[in-house]
Amino acid sequence: MTALTAHRNKDLLFQQVREFHPDMAGLTMPIPMDEIPEDLRHIHWVMGKEALHAAAAEVPADMVLVSVVGIAGLQSVMDAIAAGRQVLLANKEALVTGGHLVMKAAQEAGKRILPVDSEHSAIFQCLEGAKGNAPVKLLLTASGGPFRTWDQERIAHATRKEALAHPNWNMGAKITIDSASMFNKALEIMEARWLFDMPPEKIQVVVHPQSIVHSAVEFADGAVIAQLGVPDMRVPIQYAMAYPRRLTTGCKPLDLFALGQLTFEPGDTKRFPALRLAGECLRAGGAACTILNGANEEAVAAFLREEINFGAITTLVEEALNSLGDLPANTLEDIFEADRLARTEVKKQLAQGKGTV
């Protein structure tokens, strides 16, 4: 390992630097150099946004795992591709906001984007086993989150504690809230559209509460190939890092006899309108997906601060989309400006008291 970066969790980063001994380490939220422990000061430290650029493009590396949360990952992905690195992608927003630019850059560089998200890794693995046969549909599974069985009214008034109680995965707060609202799945629809060159109408969300089938692919003859496994992110991460080999992970193997049953339900666009918005934004084109993403990030942050109701997250996103209308997304500058405008619009709505508790 040559580089490690983090945003603000310096203590965990210090622990990881001690364990993995990278040549370079950095925090995007800078700290004074005298806060770095004495035994770690021989490492080359980079602070601020430059830390991501240095890790992605400057230190010697064959591959770069991009797991930055949010649109901040877009520039890192583009930097890594430009530097000739293999990108292992755990950041949805890079493709949500700039998918057309990322995939064009990767194609021109001759560098395949290898997915790390469990669902997209599953689809990738299924396609690897398809021997070139083109899929007719992608079946993107979702756990359904903590509100899978709740009615629309109850979901709208869910508390912060209830929304953070994911039944299957241990994730950061923002991603966990997105899972509860299914904005996470909306972003994954957008990601899948670019990774696998599939139109949104051929990407179907399947709610699967056991999280054993991580996703599946349907083919022209009616056959469906699925990837199964216990919920453990070590599998998709290592598959991407060792591709095309499969190595021992230490993960618990899947015991089919202990499962009992697997259940599947259609994604409900009425109770979870984020699923509807994903298709609408992809069909609208331009910066619509960027607006959705930026507005959602601001709305989720407000919910985590307990300033708005859970149901207001979607309302704020839809109002931002309607208010901003068509915006271009021809360059990175266009995309970052659309993101800024989306956040500004949500902040304006919050200042006006919309959705506030």
C-alpha positions as a Python dict, from the first residue, in 0.01 Angstrom:
ca = {
    (1, 'M'): (0, 0, 0),
    (2, 'T'): (141, 339, -97),
    (3, 'A'): (-121, 590, 24),
    (4, 'L'): (-410, 628, 269),
    (5, 'T'): (-646, 923, 309),
    (6, 'A'): (-939, 1010, 534),
    (7, 'H'): (-1166, 1309, 584),
    (8, 'R'): (-1165, 1387, 956),
    (9, 'N'): (-1122, 1059, 1147),
    (10, 'K'): (-756, 1115, 1230),
    (11, 'D'): (-738, 855, 1508),
    (12, 'L'): (-853, 572, 1282),
    (13, 'L'): (-620, 694, 1007),
    (14, 'F'): (-326, 694, 1250),
    (15, 'Q'): (-414, 337, 1346),
    (16, 'Q'): (-428, 228, 980),
    (17, 'V'): (-101, 405, 895),
    (18, 'R'): (70, 214, 1177),
    (19, 'E'): (-71, -113, 1043),
    (20, 'F'): (-11, -70, 670),
    (21, 'H'): (293, 164, 655),
    (22, 'P'): (198, 371, 348),
    (23, 'D'): (447, 610, 189),
    (24, 'M'): (192, 893, 198),
    (25, 'A'): (-109, 973, 416),
    (26, 'G'): (-345, 1266, 433),
    (27, 'L'): (-655, 1427, 580),
    (28, 'T'): (-887, 1637, 367),
    (29, 'M'): (-985, 1824, 684),
    (30, 'P'): (-638, 1957, 772),
    (31, 'I'): (-478, 1935, 1115),
    (32, 'P'): (-155, 2096, 1239),
    (33, 'M'): (151, 1880, 1186),
    (34, 'D'): (220, 1880, 1560),
    (35, 'E'): (-100, 1675, 1607),
    (36, 'I'): (53, 1388, 1413),
    (37, 'P'): (201, 1131, 1654),
    (38, 'E'): (581, 1131, 1673),
    (39, 'D'): (612, 776, 1544),
    (40, 'L'): (421, 868, 1223),
    (41, 'R'): (599, 1187, 1125),
    (42, 'H'): (837, 1006, 892),
    (43, 'I'): (538, 946, 661),
    (44, 'H'): (481, 1204, 386),
    (45, 'W'): (166, 1388, 502),
    (46, 'V'): (-56, 1591, 269),
    (47, 'M'): (-344, 1799, 403),
    (48, 'G'): (-661, 1939, 245),
    (49, 'K'): (-802, 1857, -97),
    (50, 'E'): (-451, 1800, -229),
    (51, 'A'): (-441, 1480, -23),
    (52, 'L'): (-692, 1314, -256),
    (53, 'H'): (-507, 1426, -568),
    (54, 'A'): (-174, 1304, -431),
    (55, 'A'): (-317, 963, -338),
    (56, 'A'): (-500, 923, -670),
    (57, 'A'): (-238, 1046, -912),
    (58, 'E'): (103, 1126, -763),
    (59, 'V'): (225, 837, -547),
    (60, 'P'): (338, 521, -732),
    (61, 'A'): (44, 282, -757),
    (62, 'D'): (-116, 33, -996),
    (63, 'M'): (-468, 72, -860),
    (64, 'V'): (-667, 329, -665),
    (65, 'L'): (-964, 236, -445),
    (66, 'V'): (-1195, 539, -441),
    (67, 'S'): (-1429, 517, -143),
    (68, 'V'): (-1471, 891, -77),
    (69, 'V'): (-1831, 974, 13),
    (70, 'G'): (-2014, 1214, -218),
    (71, 'I'): (-1925, 1415, -527),
    (72, 'A'): (-1576, 1468, -382),
    (73, 'G'): (-1491, 1129, -534),
    (74, 'L'): (-1547, 1248, -893),
    (75, 'Q'): (-1224, 1446, -921),
    (76, 'S'): (-1028, 1163, -758),
    (77, 'V'): (-1158, 913, -1014),
    (78, 'M'): (-1071, 1143, -1303),
    (79, 'D'): (-725, 1209, -1156),
    (80, 'A'): (-657, 837, -1116),
    (81, 'I'): (-767, 758, -1472),
    (82, 'A'): (-553, 1041, -1609),
    (83, 'A'): (-255, 899, -1420),
    (84, 'G'): (-308, 556, -1579),
    (85, 'R'): (-430, 382, -1263),
    (86, 'Q'): (-684, 102, -1238),
    (87, 'V'): (-985, 248, -1054),
    (88, 'L'): (-1169, 32, -802),
    (89, 'L'): (-1492, 223, -751),
    (90, 'A'): (-1674, 231, -418),
    (91, 'N'): (-1799, 586, -476),
    (92, 'K'): (-2139, 594, -648),
    (93, 'E'): (-2147, 969, -692),
    (94, 'A'): (-1859, 978, -940),
    (95, 'L'): (-2081, 800, -1192),
    (96, 'V'): (-2407, 954, -1070),
    (97, 'T'): (-2278, 1305, -1139),
    (98, 'G'): (-2018, 1254, -1411),
    (99, 'G'): (-2078, 906, -1552),
    (100, 'H'): (-2050, 1011, -1917),
    (101, 'L'): (-1718, 1187, -1854),
    (102, 'V'): (-1575, 909, -1636),
    (103, 'M'): (-1661, 627, -1875),
    (104, 'K'): (-1528, 823, -2175),
    (105, 'A'): (-1201, 893, -1995),
    (106, 'A'): (-1167, 529, -1886),
    (107, 'Q'): (-1233, 406, -2240),
    (108, 'E'): (-977, 645, -2388),
    (109, 'A'): (-721, 540, -2128),
    (110, 'G'): (-793, 171, -2182),
    (111, 'K'): (-867, 130, -1811),
    (112, 'R'): (-1173, -65, -1700),
    (113, 'I'): (-1365, 64, -1397),
    (114, 'L'): (-1397, -224, -1149),
    (115, 'P'): (-1702, -191, -919),
    (116, 'V'): (-1676, -242, -544),
    (117, 'D'): (-2038, -177, -438),
    (118, 'S'): (-2180, -520, -353),
    (119, 'E'): (-2466, -492, -604),
    (120, 'H'): (-2254, -373, -894),
    (121, 'S'): (-1981, -621, -813),
    (122, 'A'): (-2248, -892, -825),
    (123, 'I'): (-2367, -778, -1168),
    (124, 'F'): (-2007, -758, -1288),
    (125, 'Q'): (-1940, -1112, -1165),
    (126, 'C'): (-2254, -1240, -1338),
    (127, 'L'): (-2152, -1076, -1664),
    (128, 'E'): (-1802, -1222, -1633),
    (129, 'G'): (-1963, -1564, -1630),
    (130, 'A'): (-2185, -1485, -1929),
    (131, 'K'): (-1904, -1526, -2184),
    (132, 'G'): (-1997, -1213, -2377),
    (133, 'N'): (-2372, -1271, -2390),
    (134, 'A'): (-2544, -934, -2353),
    (135, 'P'): (-2795, -890, -2068),
    (136, 'V'): (-3152, -782, -2135),
    (137, 'K'): (-3218, -670, -1776),
    (138, 'L'): (-3024, -593, -1462),
    (139, 'L'): (-3190, -699, -1135),
    (140, 'L'): (-3055, -466, -867),
    (141, 'T'): (-3135, -600, -521),
    (142, 'A'): (-3212, -387, -215),
    (143, 'S'): (-3257, -490, 146),
    (144, 'G'): (-3551, -253, 180),
    (145, 'G'): (-3387, -86, 478),
    (146, 'P'): (-3556, -36, 816),
    (147, 'F'): (-3881, 94, 663),
    (148, 'R'): (-3951, -187, 417),
    (149, 'T'): (-4287, -275, 580),
    (150, 'W'): (-4385, 76, 694),
    (151, 'D'): (-4668, 275, 537),
    (152, 'Q'): (-4603, 609, 368),
    (153, 'E'): (-4725, 824, 658),
    (154, 'R'): (-4514, 644, 915),
    (155, 'I'): (-4204, 667, 693),
    (156, 'A'): (-4253, 1043, 655),
    (157, 'H'): (-4226, 1092, 1033),
    (158, 'A'): (-3949, 842, 1108),
    (159, 'T'): (-3693, 952, 1364),
    (160, 'R'): (-3318, 979, 1322),
    (161, 'K'): (-3267, 675, 1545),
    (162, 'E'): (-3516, 466, 1347),
    (163, 'A'): (-3361, 563, 1012),
    (164, 'L'): (-3011, 472, 1130),
    (165, 'A'): (-3115, 121, 1237),
    (166, 'H'): (-3026, -73, 920),
    (167, 'P'): (-3120, -442, 951),
    (168, 'N'): (-2828, -594, 757),
    (169, 'W'): (-2533, -359, 699),
    (170, 'N'): (-2310, -148, 923),
    (171, 'M'): (-2246, 171, 723),
    (172, 'G'): (-2181, 540, 774),
    (173, 'A'): (-2468, 769, 874),
    (174, 'K'): (-2526, 927, 531),
    (175, 'I'): (-2536, 597, 343),
    (176, 'T'): (-2758, 442, 610),
    (177, 'I'): (-3011, 726, 579),
    (178, 'D'): (-2998, 689, 200),
    (179, 'S'): (-3072, 319, 240),
    (180, 'A'): (-3375, 400, 456),
    (181, 'S'): (-3510, 646, 194),
    (182, 'M'): (-3388, 429, -96),
    (183, 'F'): (-3195, 723, -238),
    (184, 'N'): (-2900, 488, -210),
    (185, 'K'): (-3072, 255, -455),
    (186, 'A'): (-3160, 549, -680),
    (187, 'L'): (-2790, 636, -695),
    (188, 'E'): (-2709, 272, -769),
    (189, 'I'): (-2953, 271, -1063),
    (190, 'M'): (-2763, 569, -1203),
    (191, 'E'): (-2429, 401, -1137),
    (192, 'A'): (-2543, 80, -1308),
    (193, 'R'): (-2664, 277, -1610),
    (194, 'W'): (-2306, 395, -1677),
    (195, 'L'): (-2106, 95, -1558),
    (196, 'F'): (-2300, -151, -1771),
    (197, 'D'): (-2435, 79, -2045),
    (198, 'M'): (-2798, -5, -1966),
    (199, 'P'): (-3096, 230, -2002),
    (200, 'P'): (-3295, 288, -1680),
    (201, 'E'): (-3601, 100, -1806),
    (202, 'K'): (-3387, -217, -1816),
    (203, 'I'): (-3271, -183, -1456),
    (204, 'Q'): (-3521, -328, -1208),
    (205, 'V'): (-3500, -286, -830),
    (206, 'V'): (-3584, -605, -641),
    (207, 'V'): (-3633, -579, -265),
    (208, 'H'): (-3466, -878, -102),
    (209, 'P'): (-3456, -837, 278),
    (210, 'Q'): (-3213, -1124, 346),
    (211, 'S'): (-2932, -956, 141),
    (212, 'I'): (-2808, -1294, 19),
    (213, 'V'): (-2865, -1240, -355),
    (214, 'H'): (-2653, -932, -416),
    (215, 'S'): (-2792, -877, -768),
    (216, 'A'): (-2869, -1072, -1084),
    (217, 'V'): (-2873, -1048, -1463),
    (218, 'E'): (-3141, -1166, -1705),
    (219, 'F'): (-3052, -1286, -2057),
    (220, 'A'): (-3237, -1317, -2387),
    (221, 'D'): (-3323, -1684, -2334),
    (222, 'G'): (-3496, -1608, -2004),
    (223, 'A'): (-3213, -1739, -1788),
    (224, 'V'): (-3119, -1538, -1479),
    (225, 'I'): (-2771, -1557, -1329),
    (226, 'A'): (-2736, -1431, -972),
    (227, 'Q'): (-2446, -1382, -732),
    (228, 'L'): (-2507, -1500, -375),
    (229, 'G'): (-2312, -1467, -54),
    (230, 'V'): (-2332, -1361, 309),
    (231, 'P'): (-2343, -980, 355),
    (232, 'D'): (-1970, -904, 387),
    (233, 'M'): (-1798, -621, 198),
    (234, 'R'): (-1464, -801, 209),
    (235, 'V'): (-1581, -1017, -82),
    (236, 'P'): (-1649, -743, -344),
    (237, 'I'): (-1348, -537, -229),
    (238, 'Q'): (-1108, -827, -262),
    (239, 'Y'): (-1263, -946, -588),
    (240, 'A'): (-1190, -605, -741),
    (241, 'M'): (-838, -591, -598),
    (242, 'A'): (-746, -945, -708),
    (243, 'Y'): (-950, -953, -1034),
    (244, 'P'): (-975, -1191, -1213),
    (245, 'R'): (-851, -1419, -935),
    (246, 'R'): (-1050, -1526, -630),
    (247, 'L'): (-857, -1538, -305),
    (248, 'T'): (-940, -1652, 47),
    (249, 'T'): (-1107, -1372, 243),
    (250, 'G'): (-1178, -1533, 579),
    (251, 'C'): (-1547, -1463, 521),
    (252, 'K'): (-1807, -1708, 641),
    (253, 'P'): (-1921, -1925, 347),
    (254, 'L'): (-2286, -1925, 250),
    (255, 'D'): (-2482, -2212, 408),
    (256, 'L'): (-2779, -2269, 177),
    (257, 'F'): (-2938, -2519, 415),
    (258, 'A'): (-2944, -2268, 700),
    (259, 'L'): (-3116, -1997, 497),
    (260, 'G'): (-3469, -2128, 525),
    (261, 'Q'): (-3611, -1908, 250),
    (262, 'L'): (-3528, -1612, 28),
    (263, 'T'): (-3799, -1357, -50),
    (264, 'F'): (-3830, -1094, -323),
    (265, 'E'): (-4060, -792, -364),
    (266, 'P'): (-4088, -517, -624),
    (267, 'G'): (-3945, -174, -543),
    (268, 'D'): (-4231, 55, -432),
    (269, 'T'): (-4198, 393, -605),
    (270, 'K'): (-4491, 539, -410),
    (271, 'R'): (-4351, 478, -62),
    (272, 'F'): (-3996, 535, -186),
    (273, 'P'): (-4017, 804, -457),
    (274, 'A'): (-3638, 818, -490),
    (275, 'L'): (-3671, 512, -717),
    (276, 'R'): (-3899, 708, -949),
    (277, 'L'): (-3670, 1011, -945),
    (278, 'A'): (-3373, 802, -1058),
    (279, 'G'): (-3537, 712, -1388),
    (280, 'E'): (-3673, 1063, -1439),
    (281, 'C'): (-3331, 1221, -1388),
    (282, 'L'): (-3153, 975, -1618),
    (283, 'R'): (-3408, 1039, -1891),
    (284, 'A'): (-3384, 1417, -1841),
    (285, 'G'): (-3008, 1411, -1890),
    (286, 'G'): (-2790, 1714, -1840),
    (287, 'A'): (-2710, 1779, -1475),
    (288, 'A'): (-3037, 1636, -1336),
    (289, 'C'): (-2860, 1348, -1159),
    (290, 'T'): (-2606, 1591, -1013),
    (291, 'I'): (-2887, 1811, -880),
    (292, 'L'): (-3058, 1511, -723),
    (293, 'N'): (-2735, 1401, -557),
    (294, 'G'): (-2635, 1743, -424),
    (295, 'A'): (-2983, 1824, -299),
    (296, 'N'): (-3008, 1487, -128),
    (297, 'E'): (-2673, 1532, 47),
    (298, 'E'): (-2786, 1867, 189),
    (299, 'A'): (-3128, 1734, 288),
    (300, 'V'): (-2980, 1427, 459),
    (301, 'A'): (-2739, 1649, 652),
    (302, 'A'): (-3035, 1858, 771),
    (303, 'F'): (-3221, 1542, 877),
    (304, 'L'): (-2919, 1415, 1070),
    (305, 'R'): (-2911, 1752, 1249),
    (306, 'E'): (-3281, 1682, 1328),
    (307, 'E'): (-3391, 2000, 1152),
    (308, 'I'): (-3638, 1835, 912),
    (309, 'N'): (-3875, 1540, 898),
    (310, 'F'): (-3760, 1225, 718),
    (311, 'G'): (-4025, 1272, 450),
    (312, 'A'): (-3893, 1621, 377),
    (313, 'I'): (-3574, 1476, 226),
    (314, 'T'): (-3756, 1375, -93),
    (315, 'T'): (-3964, 1695, -97),
    (316, 'L'): (-3653, 1912, -83),
    (317, 'V'): (-3486, 1712, -361),
    (318, 'E'): (-3788, 1735, -591),
    (319, 'E'): (-3823, 2108, -530),
    (320, 'A'): (-3455, 2159, -615),
    (321, 'L'): (-3499, 1963, -939),
    (322, 'N'): (-3808, 2166, -1033),
    (323, 'S'): (-3652, 2500, -938),
    (324, 'L'): (-3322, 2454, -1120),
    (325, 'G'): (-3461, 2296, -1437),
    (326, 'D'): (-3220, 2203, -1715),
    (327, 'L'): (-2852, 2259, -1641),
    (328, 'P'): (-2558, 2146, -1859),
    (329, 'A'): (-2313, 1872, -1758),
    (330, 'N'): (-2062, 1891, -2042),
    (331, 'T'): (-1755, 1949, -1823),
    (332, 'L'): (-1641, 1890, -1467),
    (333, 'E'): (-1691, 2262, -1408),
    (334, 'D'): (-2055, 2233, -1520),
    (335, 'I'): (-2109, 1942, -1282),
    (336, 'F'): (-1952, 2111, -980),
    (337, 'E'): (-2155, 2426, -1049),
    (338, 'A'): (-2479, 2225, -1071),
    (339, 'D'): (-2388, 2060, -742),
    (340, 'R'): (-2328, 2401, -582),
    (341, 'L'): (-2660, 2536, -711),
    (342, 'A'): (-2847, 2229, -583),
    (343, 'R'): (-2704, 2271, -234),
    (344, 'T'): (-2776, 2643, -237),
    (345, 'E'): (-3136, 2577, -339),
    (346, 'V'): (-3191, 2332, -53),
    (347, 'K'): (-3034, 2574, 197),
    (348, 'K'): (-3270, 2843, 68),
    (349, 'Q'): (-3568, 2615, 118),
    (350, 'L'): (-3450, 2530, 470),
    (351, 'A'): (-3412, 2899, 552),
    (352, 'Q'): (-3773, 2944, 445),
    (353, 'G'): (-3877, 2676, 694),
    (354, 'K'): (-3970, 2405, 443),
    (355, 'G'): (-3972, 2059, 597),
    (356, 'T'): (-3854, 2184, 935),
    (357, 'V'): (-3957, 1998, 1247),
}
